[in-house]
Amino acid sequence: MIVVTGAAGFIGSCMVRKLNDEGFSDIAVVDEFSREEKNRNLEGKKYTEKIHRNDFPGWLWEKYYFVDAIFHLGARTDTTEKDWGIFQELNLDYSKALWELCAEHSIPLIYASSAATYGLGEHGYDDRHDIVDQLHPLNPYGVSKNRFDQWALQQKAQPPRWYGLKFFNVYGPNEYHKGRMASVIFHTVRQIKATGGMKLFRSHREDYQDGQQSRDFVYIKDVVDILYWLYRQQPANGLYNLGTGKARPFLDLAASTFRAMGLEPNISFIDTPEDIRDTYQYFTEANMSKLREAGYDKDFYSLEEGIEDYVKGYLLEGRML
């Protein structure tokens, strides 16, 4: 049996689909299942057990011998959340409990870290273990992810195989429930349908023109391919970046979304909201050399290819992965 936590969420539900496509149906899905709109992500997917996240540590303690691996993709991911207690409970204490159970019972663990750990990128975007203690995340979410990475690296008792994935800007189907945290592609399609145009955040730095703020955008289909590859190929344990290795401006992203809809770009700019302005990342770009050197050789979707697949295959059709 394979366990997926956060299974009703964006990346988790796409991982369940990937496992189904690879022939796995003996899957335990873990989440809190309180939002019906989010639970739609599990429709049509094959799994054998459905476990509330609060019950999962006890379930794992009793039934660990059934479990072949855990994809721990559940977390509080809201970068605007300020209540540290939520992150302490869900992103730290909960993850530590799963790690310790996996270490005790020799269960491989693949978990979600985040590129938010890199902060402003003062130390670059290298997934080296020796810089983790020097990183300065910009918000409590990023702090919680980095603190768990730090804790994991300090543990003598480890799962037999473990991988912490520093997700960069993931986009793709099944993110409709994420509200403000959904990708700019998702919001662009909604705005175009409603108004005919798209408003991007204005730059508040002299060294960046409006719309030239750049991120490493990675398509969800590449993400789940890599997660599955780690499970199957079992390279060296540790932290791994998960982006494309190529930063692209938000202006390119928005323009590509218009074109995928068969429209000419109609883009304007608004001020970045004050509650995120001081912690807004203007540039991220994953160094993907560690994963490549570990043997992953598949090409990534380009931004244009990923947007076309997402917009035409899912958003305009109302389909989910």
Secondary structure, 3 states (H helix, E strand, C coil): CEEEECCCCHHHHHHHHHHHHCCCCCEEEEECCCCHHHHHHHCCCCCCEEEECCCHHHHHHHHHHHCCEEEECCCCCCCCCCCHHHHHHHHHHHHHHHHHHHHHHCCCEEEEEEHHHHCCCCCCCCCCHHHHHHCCCCCHHHHHHHHHHHHHHHCCCCCCCEEEEEECEEECCCCHHHHHHCCHHHHHHHHHHHHCCEEEECCCCCCCCCCCCEECEEEHHHHHHHHHHHHHHCCCCEEEEECCCCCEEHHHHHHHHHHHCCCCCCEEEECCCHHHHCCCCCECCCCCHHHHHCCCCCCCCCHHHHHHHHHHHHHCCCCCC
